[in-house]
Amino acid sequence: MGFKDKAEHKAEEAKGIAKEKYGEATDNERLEAEGAAERAAAKVKQAGEHVKDAGRNVRDAVER
């Protein structure tokens, strides 16, 4: 996973967290739910990239 991808996914996660917290503070359930969904989506993207990295590492280890 490239640095740019990591940074984008972390930024998406931070945006989701901020939106979720703002929703909690303003008692806005819709905004809170949107934030939670954005945060979860960013974490899924991060997990997918970690799986790709692990696959590359295994491939590299086998090729040696």
C-alpha positions as CSV (number, residue, x, y, z in Angstrom):
1,M,0.0,0.0,0.0
2,G,1.4,3.3,-1.0
3,F,1.8,6.2,1.4
4,K,-0.7,8.2,-0.6
5,D,-3.4,5.5,-0.1
6,K,-2.6,5.2,3.6
7,A,-2.9,8.9,4.0
8,E,-6.2,9.1,2.1
9,H,-7.7,6.3,4.1
10,K,-6.6,7.8,7.4
11,A,-8.1,11.1,6.3
12,E,-11.4,9.5,5.5
13,E,-11.4,7.7,8.8
14,A,-10.7,11.0,10.6
15,K,-13.5,12.8,8.7
16,G,-15.9,10.0,9.7
17,I,-14.9,10.2,13.3
18,A,-15.3,14.0,13.3
19,K,-18.7,13.8,11.7
20,E,-19.8,11.1,14.1
21,K,-18.6,13.1,17.2
22,Y,-20.3,16.3,15.8
23,G,-23.5,14.3,15.3
24,E,-23.3,13.1,18.9
25,A,-22.7,16.6,20.2
26,T,-25.6,18.1,18.3
27,D,-27.9,15.2,18.9
28,N,-28.1,14.6,15.1
29,E,-28.6,10.9,14.6
30,R,-28.4,11.0,10.8
31,L,-25.0,12.8,10.9
32,E,-23.7,10.5,13.6
33,A,-24.7,7.4,11.5
34,E,-23.1,8.9,8.4
35,G,-19.9,9.5,10.3
36,A,-19.9,5.9,11.6
37,A,-20.5,4.6,8.1
38,E,-17.6,6.7,6.7
39,R,-15.3,5.6,9.4
40,A,-16.2,1.9,8.9
41,A,-15.7,2.2,5.1
42,A,-12.3,3.7,5.6
43,K,-11.3,0.9,8.0
44,V,-12.5,-1.7,5.4
45,K,-10.3,0.0,2.7
46,Q,-7.4,-0.1,5.1
47,A,-7.9,-3.8,5.8
48,G,-8.1,-4.6,2.1
49,E,-4.8,-2.8,1.5
50,H,-3.2,-4.7,4.4
51,V,-4.3,-8.0,2.8
52,K,-2.7,-6.9,-0.4
53,D,0.5,-6.1,1.4
54,A,0.5,-9.4,3.1
55,G,0.0,-11.2,-0.2
56,R,2.9,-9.4,-1.7
57,N,5.1,-10.2,1.3
58,V,4.3,-13.9,1.0
59,R,4.9,-13.9,-2.8
60,D,8.3,-12.2,-2.2
61,A,9.2,-14.7,0.5
62,V,8.4,-17.6,-1.7
63,E,10.3,-16.3,-4.7
64,R,13.5,-16.0,-2.7
